[in-house]
Structures are given as C-alpha cells and as structure tokens.
Amino acid sequence: MNRARRIRRSSKWTRASRIHRAIHPRCVYCAATTDLTVDHIVPLEKGGAAYDPRNLQTLCRSCNSAKGNSLSAATPPRQ
C-alpha cells in the first residue's frame, strides 16, 4: 500500500480531517458547506506533509475532483 493510501486510512488522518473541517467548515473555492473533504495543498504523492495544517484546505467533493493532484491553495480551478 502506498504512503498516501496508508495515511488516508489511518485513525490519525480521520481525526485530523474531522478537526480541520470543524475549524474550516466551507469549501475554499466555492464556499459550499456540504459534502466537504480535506485536501492536501501539496499532494501526498508529491511529498506534501500529511498532517501539517498549513498543507490542508477544505474543499467540497466537486472542487476537490476538479483540483485533482495539482498544487493549489485557495485558488479555484479553471472551469
């Protein structure tokens, strides 16, 4: 199992993402408040820090899918 998958399946990630969503309850791209995920600004696959709050942003599932594995912080992807 790769590093990213191990992290996303860990109880530490579950807790960290729950806390992050509680503190930041809106998608930073579109301001949605439902179907939220916690995204790594620098993706894990590109060496991003897994649990560093400075590398996390709240995105709705749709915006997270649009962002994909690109490097991006609080700038909406082009539609």
N, C-alpha and C positions, 0 to 999 in steps of 0.2 A: 504494500500500500504506500502511495507517495505521501510526502510531507503534508501537502495541502489537505488531502483526504483525512489523514490521521488527526490533524488539528480540528477540522470541521466536525469530526465525530467525537471529539473529547468533551468531557464534562466541563473542563476549564473554558472551552470556547462557548459552550451553551450558556454558562454563567456570564461570561464577558459580553456576549452579544445581547443577552437579556438586559444587563445593566446599561449597555450603550443605548439600546432602543428606549429604555425608560428615561434616560437623560436627554436624548435627541429623538423625539417622537415624530419627526417629519422627514420625508424624503428631501435631501438637499438639492435635488434637481427640480422636482415639480411640486413640492410641499404636500404630497399625499400623506395621509395618516393611517392608511390601511395597507395590508399585505407588505409589511416592511421587512427588509433584510439588512444585515450589517455587511458592508463591503470593505475590502481592503483597498485603499487608495493605490498603494504599490502591491500588486497581486502576490500572493504567497509563492506562486510559480516563478516569479521574477525576483524573489528574495525579500519580499516585504515582511515586516515584523508582524507576527501573528496577533499579539495581544496588546501592542502599543496603541493607546487611544489616539495618538497623533496619526496613525495609519488607518483609522477606521472612519467610516462615514455611513450614515443611514440612507438607504435607497429603497424605493418601492421595487417590487419584483420586476416590473416592466422596465424601469430605468436601469436596474442592475443588469438585466439581459441586454439592453442596448449598449451599455458600457462595455460589457464583456470583460476581457482580460487586459484592457488597455490601462495605461497610467492616467489617472484623472482624479482631481479633487474639486468638488463643488462647482464644476462647470458642466452644464448639460451637454450630452452627446448631440451631434448634429442629426436632425431628423431627415 
